[in-house]
């Protein structure tokens, strides 16, 4: 059976995404939709999937609410959620004596991320949350508030950054060492990780970095990507491949039948191999359970970005991700 792929651009705008998805289901008669990148766009799309009774496979939007309180049975997600991010970062940062301030986007991604971070932080003390608008370029005022909250605290002081877009790592220009303040963050796309080079030893939790997973799917992806693009795959690339594999495996299980209810039955509890290794769609909320990675940044002159070296694979079974929907 030939798979026909139609691409639409949501432009990062919820209303555009919502309209495009309705057109895909209604006019183009698509059987399965995959995307989008931004959590606010994904949240706008969820009711459209329910209205048309068609599957929306979310990749890579992160907000917990997508497979949480805004979820419906037509939603699956190969991308990680905020809780998986938070659990992985907590594995790296949640230690007695750590004092944490969080800098986050003022949107669903940032706020769900902070909510999950607070839930998974059991030993460290969170003393401040700083939300700044998406697209912020001048972080000075927000960072000054963070410094003021942290500078006189006892213990190890950490700014935990939960951010997409822009460069909050300009925080390094504010001479944090003078106050004994360190920075921690999760993994990111390679261009964003150029800023990580100035923080060797920085720790966090990562969703994917091409040099970390050791499996045949990742070996194939990395080799093919280098040969085609002369560069390694980024974490959105790995996620896209995971989503593509999930669609194909689901269609194999239904014998290429695209009936939505048959696809849902096939996908609930389905395990499939990805560049990260095995993922499994949890039956209760269709969130893909997956390993995460505790990393430490190394400044390697061979790469333009800070290289996340593996400290430990955090197995999916250890992450203890809550089921947040109302099913």
N, C-alpha and C positions, 0 to 999 in steps of 0.2 A: 504494500500500500504506500502510495506517495504521500508524504506530509507536505502540505502547503503552508508556508510561513508568511504572514502579513505583518509588517512593522508599522507601528503608529507612535508618534512622539507626543508625550503628555506635557512637555515643556516644563515639567516640575510644578504644574498648576493643577490643583484638585478639580476645578470645573472642566478644564480641557481633558484631563484623564477620564473623568466620569462620562463625558460626551463621546470620547473616542472608544471607550469600552462598550457603551450602548450601541454605537455604530458597528463595532466588530461583531457583537452577538446578533444584532438585529438585521443589519444590511449585508454583512459579509458572511453570516451564518457560521462563524467560527465555533468549534467544539470546545476548545480549551484556550484560555488566555493566560499569558505569563507576564509578570511585572507587578508593580513598577519600582522605581528606585526610591522615591521619597515616601515616608510614612504618611504625611497628610494627603497625598494623592491616593495611596492605597486605601486609606480610611474612607475616602469619597467613593471609591470603586466597589467596596464590599456590598452595599445594597443593590448595585446594578447586577452583580453576579446572582444575588438572591432573586431579584425580579425576573431575570431571564432563565433562572434555574440552570446555569452553566458554571463550570469550574473556573475559578481564578486561582492560579498557582502563583503565590506571592514570592518574588525574588527581585531585589534583595531588601525591600523595606523592613524595618527592624522593630517598630513599636510593639510592645506587648499586647496592646488593645486589639491588634489585627487578628490574633488568635486568642484574644481575651474577651472583654465585654462587648466588643463590636463584631465579633465573629459570627458567621453562619456556616451551615454544613457544606456550602459550595467552596469554601476557602481552604486551601492547603498552602503550606509554606515550606520551601526548602531553605530559605534564608534563616539565619539565626534570629532570635528575638532578644529584646532588651534584657530579659532575665538570664539568658545564656551568656550574653556579654558581661552582665554584672557578676554572675557566679564565677566566670573565668577571671575577671579582674579581682574579685574578692579572694580567690585562691592565691593571687599574687600579692595583694595589698592588705588584707584583713588580718592585722597582727596587733597584739597588745602593745599599747604605747604609741601607735600611729594616730595622728590627728589629721583629719582630712577636710579640705574644702573642695566643693565640686563646681566646675565651670561647665555649663551645658547650653545647647541651643534652646531658645524659647519656642519650642514646637513639640509635636507628639513624640518625635524621636528623643529629644533632650529630656522632656519631663517624664516619659515612661522609663528612660534610662536611669534618671536620678531616683525615681520611686523604687526601681528594682535594686539599685545600688544600696539604698538604705535598708532594704529588706535582707540583702545578703551580707551586709556588714554587721558582724556580731561582736568583734573584739575591738576594732578601731573606733574612734569617736569622730563623727561627722559634725563639724561646727558651723558650716556655712554652705548655702547653695546660691550660686550666681547664675542667673539666666540672662543671656544676651540675644538680641534678634539674629535670625538667620541672615547671613550676608554682612555681619559686623566686620569692619576692617580696623577700627580703632578700639582696642581692648583696654585702653589705659585705665579708665574709670572703674570698670569691673574688676580688673586685676588689682587695683589699689585697694578696693574693698576686701578682696581675698587676702591680700598681704596684711592688712590691718587686723583681720580676724585671726590670722595664723601666727603672726610674728612673735607674740608673747606667750604662745602656748608651750607647755612642756612636752617632751617626747619628740618623735620623728614627725616632721610636718610635711604634708603632701598635698599638692594640687592635683586632683583627679579630673582629667579632661574628657568630657563626653561630647564630641563635636564633629559635625559634618560640614564641609565647605569652609573656605577662608583659612587663616593661619593663626590660631590662638597661641601658637608657640612663640609668638613675639613676646610672650611673657618672660622669655629668657633675657630680653633687653632690660628688664626691671631689676636686675641684680638680686635674684632670689637667694644666691649663696650667702649674701650679707645677713640674711635672716634665717639661714639654715633650712630653707624651704626647697623641697624636691618636687619633681613633676612625674606623674604617672598617667598612662593612657592605654587604650586598647590598640589593636592593630588597625591599619588603614590602607588606603590605596597607595601605591608606590610614590606618586608625586607628593602626597601629604607627608610621607615618611622621610622625605629629604630633610625636613626640619628635625627629625629624630637624631640625626648624626651628631648634633650638639649636646645630646644627653646620653653618652655611653653609660651603660649600667642601669638605665631606666627599665623598670619592669611593668608588665601588664598582661592582659589576657587577649589572645588573638583568635579570630575566626579562621583565617587562612593566611599562610605565606608560602609561596611556591617551593621554598627550600625545606619546608618542615615535614609534610606528610610523606611517608614511604609506602607507596602502593602503586600498582600497575596503571591505574587510571590517571593518577597524578604524573607518573613518568611519561605517559603518552601525551598528556596535555602540555607539559613543560617542553618536551622535545618538539612537538608539532608547533607550538607557539613560537619557540626560538627560530625554527626553520622558516616559518611564514612571516613573522614580524620582527625578527632579529632582537627580540626582547622577551623577558619572562612574562607569564600570565599574571594578571592582578587578581585581587580577591573577588571582584565582580565577575571576572571571566570564569573563575572556578565555580562561582554560584550559578552562572548561566549554564555551564555544562551540567551541574547537578540537576537543575530544573529540566534541561533537555532530556537527560537520562531518565528522570522520574516520569516524564510524559511517555517516553518510548516503552519503559517497563510496564506502565499502566496499560498501554494499548496492547502489549504482548499478552498481558493477563486476561484482557477481555476479548482476545482474538480480533483486535482492531475494531471492535464495536465501540462507537463513541457515545452511546447512551449514557447520560450523566449519572443515573443511579448505579449503573453497572461499573462506571469508572470510580465512583465514590466507594463502592463495595470493594473494588480491586485495590484501591489506594490506602484505605484505612488499615493500618498495621503493616503496610508494605515496606520491606527493606530493599535498598538498592545501593550499588557501589558508586561512589563519587570521587572527585579528586581529594576529598578529605577522608576517604574510607567509607565505611557503611553509615548510611542514614536510615532512619525508620520513621515513617509518619505515625505519630501517636494517634490512636483511635479516637480519643476523647476530644481533641482540638485540632488534629491534623498538622500539628507543629512537628517539623523534622527534628528528631533527637539526634545529636551529633557531638563528636568530640570537640573540645576546644584546646587551646595551647597557652601555657604559661611561658612567656618569653622574657629575655633580657637583651637590651640593645647593645650591639657591637658596632663600633665605627670601623668599617672595613673599606680601605681606599679603593678596592675593586668595584664598589657600588656607589651610586650617587645618593643613595638613601641609607638611613640607619638600619642595619641588618638585625632582625629579631632572631636571636638564637634560642633554640628550644631549651627550656628548663625542664618542662614536664608536660606530657600529654595528659589532659584532664578528661578522663573517659566520660562519655555521655551518661552512663549509669551513676556517676558520682555527682553530677551537677544538680540533681534534685530540683528540677524546674517545676514550679507550681502550675496546676491547670487552672486557668483564670476565666474560662468561659462559663456561660450559665446553662449549658446543655443538660 
